[in-house]
Amino acid sequence: MNTSTRVNKAPDRGRRALAVLLALSASTVALAVPGPAAAQQSAGVAAASPPPIRWGACPKGDPPYPDPSPKAQCATVKVPLDWSKPEGAKIGIFVARHRATDPARRIGVLMSNPGGPGAPGADDALYADDPLSGYAPAMLQRFDMIGFDPRGIGRSQGARCDEAILDKIPNRPRSAAEFARLRTLNGQLADSCLKRTGQLAAHMDGESVARDMDAIRAALGERKISFIGHSYGTFLGERYARLFPNRLRALALDSAMDPDRPNAERFLTDGSTTVNSALERLATWCEKDPACALKGKDLTAVTRTLFARADAGTLREPGPNGPTRTKVSADRLSDFLTFALGKSAPDTAAEQLAALHTGRGEVRWIPVGTSLESRLVLCRDYDFRIRDYAQYRAIRERVAKAAPHVRYNAQALDIVLGCQGWSVPPKPRPARAKGDLPPVLVANATHDLATPLPGARRMARTFPKATLFTMDVVGHWLYRRGGTEEAMRVIDAYLTRPRGK
């Protein structure tokens, strides 16, 4: 049975990111890449239980970051490089712990992942008691906080690739030749990762990380874990629930990925219609709030005019004294709208739109593209492959019709394009193991441009018993102090109830 709760919330002007989120931002080598057969064999594999963890001191923080909490402990857990070969080569997973401050009331361990992909997950435990970004004192009393850097990330043998190739890849292909060049260079980039990192670059998928999580559980000597995942971390939580249902005490998923492996068009459509609705929300705010720099104007009409000028080649970057000579293409305008609507306070977004409209002022342009870690992980977990440039253009046209005010979601398009030509193929979804899951809590913003609400709804429906908690805000990652702190209280209450009920 699935249930839903919803909270309305005025737009928050001061949200602070807690960790790296979904990225906003070479010759061919003869190394074996696991195909579908090997992936199918990995279902149900088991390795010998790792020895108990030997905790020690944690490394100091890399400037400008502070040193970890003095209460944090660190260790490395050895796991199979390839879980279909549990007795084969091993890699080390960096793990951190912040022990429960009230042992008499300790519930167990709370394992976490902050998403990305690419975020150093051990930081959740290293800085667990940070007064701004850490857990509430009541949560620190009840749980051992366990964080880990996923395989190939950070201190868990971070992957290496030829980053010089990134600068050569067309970020918005406008012809069949450019699309072919993008695919060729993406393939060369993947091959460079295999050459410089070795086979680990082909085993950074969510299923492998979920199996690593269970190895950490076993090394901790725990029968069950509670888990909280944020953004891509929700995908890991779903994979763990699919593989090890009997080993979960509670599962909280904040800002949920779509677990159903959407194709490129559905993934791009969900993200783009969310940006479109965020613009409509901003337009409604502008009609009522005198703080809007475009008060009295129809924002949807303003953006329609901006796109017409961009298509005609007459839209220019604004400057302090008027328009500059630098042209703004329609693609660049869509890229700007994604990040302005998703990351800026409404008054700031309106100010930048006004600058583009009048030609006078300042716009914060954010570079497009997706991280290496995102490609190494998401191109294995999802199948975003597009047949050719003709299919790509047809998808773009249909998405633009579904999201006419913005045309597309730049972050979603970056992810889709980053997987074209990737030489390590998508991995099949693992079979669901038998077992009883606890009730699951999924939390999502109604206007989340990185993990749109339709995907969160699908995430909730994938579990026999789940509650979907929503907040009517534009933003990503609800579990934080400030404007969405109510979600933090709801999630904490769920995690501390018996068996997450």
N, C-alpha and C positions, 0 to 999 in steps of 0.2 A: 504494500500500500504506500503510495506517495502522497505527501501533503505539501502545501506551500504556505509560507507566511511572507508578508510584504510590509516594508516600512517606507513611508514617504520622507524625503529629505531634501531640504533646499540645497542648491549648489554650494559646495564647500570651496572656500577660497584659499585654504592653507594646507592642503594635504601634502605630506612628506613621504617620499619613496623610502621603503625600508630595505630594499635590496634591488639588484639588477632584475628587471622583468624581461617579458618577452622583448627581444632586441628591437629597438626603435631605430634605432640607429640606423719543364714539367712534362715532362715526358711521361708516357704511359709506363706503368711498372707492372711486372708480372707477379703480383701478390694475390693469393687466393682470397676471394670474397665469398662469404657464406651465401648460398642460394636458398630457395624455398625448402628444399629437402632438409638441409641442416637446421633451418629454423624450426621446422616441424618436429625434428627429433629432440629439440631442446625442451619441449613441453614435458613437465614432470620429472626432469633430471634432478639429481640430488648429489651433493658433494659431502664428503666426510665433514662432521661438525668441526668448525674451527676451534682452536684452543681458547681458553678464557682470555679476555683482553687484559693486557698488562698496561695499566694507565701510567702516564708520566706527565712531565711539564709540557705546556703548550708553547709553540714558537711565538716570538714577539710579533706585534702587528707591523705590517709594512707601512711606512709613512705615506700619506698623512694619517693613516688609521691608528687608533689607539691600541695599546696592548690589550689582550683579552682579559676577562675577569680573572682575578687571582683564584677564584673557586673553580675555574675550568680545568679539565684534565683532557689529555689527548693520547691517541694511540693509532696504530695502523692494523687493519684487519685484512688478511690475505684471502682472496677469492679467485676462482678460476677466471682466466682471461676469456675463455669461451665456455659458457655454461653447458653446451652440448658435449663438452669434453672435460668433465669435472676433475679428472685426475691429471689434466694437462698443465700448461704454463699458468702461473699465478701472477696477479697484480695486487698492489696495495691500495686499500681504501682508507683515506684519512678520516678519522672519527673523533668527535669531541663530546664531552659530557659535562653538564652542570648538575650536580647531585641535588636531590630534594632537600630543602632546608628544614623540613619537619619530618624526620624519618618515621615517627610514630603514625603520621597521617598519610604516608606515601601511598599513592595509587599504583605506580609502576613507572614505565618509561613513556615519554612522549617524543617520538621521532618526528622529524620535520624535513621539508624541502622547500626552499624559497622560489624555485622555478628557474626561469631564464629562457631556454636552457643556457647554462654557463655560469650561474651564480654559485659562489662558494658556500655550499650548504652548511658546512661546519660552523660558520659564523653564528647561526641560530643558537648554538650552545655556547660558543666562545663569548658571546656578548648577551647571554640570556638575561642577565640582571641589569642591562643598560637601562637607565631611567626613562629614556625617550623611545628607543626602538625595541627594548626587551619585553619580556613577559611580565604580567601583573604579579605582584608578590604572592598572592594566593595561589597562582599556578606554580610558582617556584617552590612553594611549600609542598605541593602534592606530587610533583613529577621529577624524575631524573630527565633533564632535557638532553636529547641526543641529536646532534647534527653531523652531517658527513658531506664531504665533497664527492659528488658522483664520479664514477669512473671517467677518466679522460679530462676531468675538470679540476682546475686549481691544484691542490696539493695531492690529488689522486692521479698522479702521472699525467698532467695536463697535455692535451694533444698539441702537436705542432704541424703546421702546414706552410706552404709557400705563399705568404700573404701578399707578395708582389703581384700575384695573379689577380687579386681582388680588384685592383685599380684598373685592370684592363677589361673587366666584365661590363657590358652594357647594362645599365640599371633599368632602363625602360625601352626595350627593343621596339623599333618603329618600322622594321622591314623583315622579310624572311631571312635576309643575309645577317642582320643583327641578331635575330633569334637563334640562328644556327651558330653564330659566334658565341653567344651566351652559353649555349649548351656545350660547345666544345671546351670553352674555358672553365665552366663548372666541372666538367669531367676531369680536366687537368688539375684543378684544385683538389678534387677528391683523391686523385691519384697521388698528389704531393703529400696529402695527409697520411695516406697509407705508407708512402716511402719514408716519411720523417718520423711517424709515430709507430708504425708497425701495425699489426693486426688489431690492436686496441681501437684504432680508428673505425673499424668495421663492427665493433661490439659496444657502441655507446648508446644503444637503444633503450627504451623504457623497460622492456621485459628484463634485460640483463641487469639494469639498476635495481629493479624490484627484487630480483634474486639476491643481489648484493645486500639489500635491506634485510632480507631474511637471514643471511649469513651473519650480519651484525646482531640481529636479535638473538641468534643462537650463541654467538660469542659472549653476549651479555648475560646469558643464562636465563633469559626471560621466556615464559611460555607464550605470552601474547604481548603485543605492542598497541599503543594508541598512536595515531598518525595524524598530523596536520600538514596539508600541502597547499601551496599557494601557486596560482598560475600554472606553469608546466608541472609543478609539483603535484597538482591534482591528477594529472595523467599517470604519474608514478603511483599515486594512491589507488587509482582504479586498477592498474596492473597488479599491484600487490593484492588487492581484494580478489581479483580474478584468479590469481595463482595460489594464494594462501588464505582463504576465507576464515579458516578456523584459528588463525593466529592474530586476528585483529580484535582488540577490545573496543575500539572506537575509531571512526574515520571522519575527519572534518576536511572538507574540500572548499577552499576559498578562491573565488574567481576561476571557474572551472573550464578546462579545455573540453572540446567535443571528443568523447571517447569512441565515436562510431566511425572513425577514419573517413571523414568527408573527402570527396574529391576536390580538385582545385576550384571548380566553379562554386560549389556550395560553401566552401571555406571562405572564398572571396566575397560571395554574396552576403553571407551572415555578417562579416566584418564591415562591409560597405554600407549595408542598410542601417547598421548601428551608428556609423559616422553620420549618415544622412539624418537619422532621428536626433542625433546630438546637435546638428545645425538647426533643426526645427525647434528644438528645446531652447537653444540660444536665441533664436528669433522671437520666441514667446517672451523670454526674459527681457529682451531689448524693447519690446513694446511697452513694458510696465516700469522698468527701472531707469531712473534718470542718469545712472552711472554709465549707461551704454553710450559709447561714442557715436553710434549710429541710431540714436533715439529718433523715432518718427519715421524711420525707413524700414522697408520690408527686406530683411536680411536675405531671404531666399531670392528676391529679385536682384539684390546686390550681387550675390554670387553668380546668378545667371548672367548678369552683365559682365562680370569678371571673366567668366569662361568664354563668353563671346569675344571679348577683347583678346584673350589668350589665343583662341583659335585663329583670330585674324592677324596675330602677330603684333598687336599694338599695346599689350599690357606690359608695363615696365616696373622694375623694382622701385619702391618709393625711396625718397631721400629727404634730408632735412629741409631742402629748399624747393622740392618738387621732384617729379619723376626723373630717374636716372636713365642711362642708355641701355641698361641691362634688361633684356627681354625675359618675361616670365611665361613659360610654356603652360599648356593645360595640365600636363603631367606634374609639373612643378607646383602648380596651384593645388591640385589634388593632394600632393604630398604635404604641402603646408597645412591644408585644412585638417588632415588626419591628426597631425601633432598639435596644432593650435586648439582644436576642439577637445582632444583627449588629455592634454597635459596642462593647459592654461586655465586660469580662473576666467569666468565669463567676461569680466570687464577687460581683461588683457586680450582675450581672443577678439573681442569686438574692436578694441583699439587697433589691432593689427589688420583686421579686415577693413577698417576705415582708412588706414594708411595705404593699403592697396587700392582702395576705391578712389581716394583723392590724389594719390601720388605723393603725399607728404607724410613723413613719419618713419617708423622703423618696423621691420618685420624680422622675426627670429627664424631664420631658415635652418632646418635640421637635416643633416646628410641622410640620404636613404641608404638602404642596404641592410643585410642581416649578418650576424656574427658567424664566425667559423663553427663555434660550438652549436649554434642553432642548426646549421646545415648538417653537421655530423650526427645530430640527434634526430631532428624532425624529419629529415629525408629518409630515415630508417623507420620511424614510427608511423608516418603518413604516406599515402600514395598521391602525390600532387602532379604526377607526370602528365604533360600535355603533348598530344601527338605531333603537332607542327604549328607553324605561325598562323595558318588559317584558323585552326581551332582556337588558338590564343586570342586572335582578334575577335572571333565570334563570342568567346566568353567575356571579353572586355566590353563588348557592345551590350550584351544582355545584362551584365552587372551595372553598367551605366544607366540603363533604363530602370533598374530596380532602385538605384540610388542617384537620382537625377541632380540633386543639389551639390554632390561632391564627386560623383563618378566612380570612385573606388576608395578602399582603405589601403593606404600606402604600406602599413606594416604587414597586412595580410598578403599584399602583392609581392613585397620583398621576400617573404617566406616561400611563396609559390614559385617565384622566378629562381630563387636560390637552389631549388631542387631539380630544375630542368637540366638534364644531362648528367646528373650526379651518378657516378659509376658504381656506387654501392647501393643495390636495389632496396626497396622497402621490405620490411620484415612482416610476415603474416602475423595476424593477431593471435595470441595464444589461446588455447582452449580454456574454458572456465572449469576450474576444479570444483569438486563437490564439497559442500561444507556450509555451515550456518554463519552468515554475516550478521554483525550487529546493525542496528538502525544507523543510517548514514546521514550526515548533515552536509548539504551543499549551500554555499552562500555566494551571491553574485550581485553586482550592480546592474540596474536595468539598462544603463548605457555604458557598458564596458567595451571599449574599442579594441582591446587586446583579446579578451575572452568573452565574446558576445553572449547575451542571455539565451539564445536558442541552443547553443552548445551546452550551457549549464542545465537547461531543461532536459536535454538528452542524457547528460551525466546523471541527473537524479533518477531518470526512468530506467537506467541500467541496473539499479539495485532493487531487490525485493521490497525493502523498507527504507524510504528516504524522505527527508524534509528539505524543501528548497526555500531558503530564506533570502529575500531580495531587499535591496535598498534603492530608492528612486534617486539615484545620483549618477553623474558622469564620472567615471573613475575606474581604477583597477586596483585590486588588493584591498579588501575591506578590513582585514584584521590589522588595525592600527589605531593609535590614539589620534584624537582630533575629530574630524567631521564624520567619520564612520565608526566611532568607538562603540556604538551600540552593537554592531556586528561582532566586535571583539568580546563583548559581554555575553552575547548569545552563544558564541562558539565555546568560550570558556565554561559556561554553565553546562553545555552539552558534554564537554570532555570530562568534567568532574563528576557527572552523574554516574551511578552504577552501570557499567558496561555501555556507557555512552547513550543511555536511553533518554 
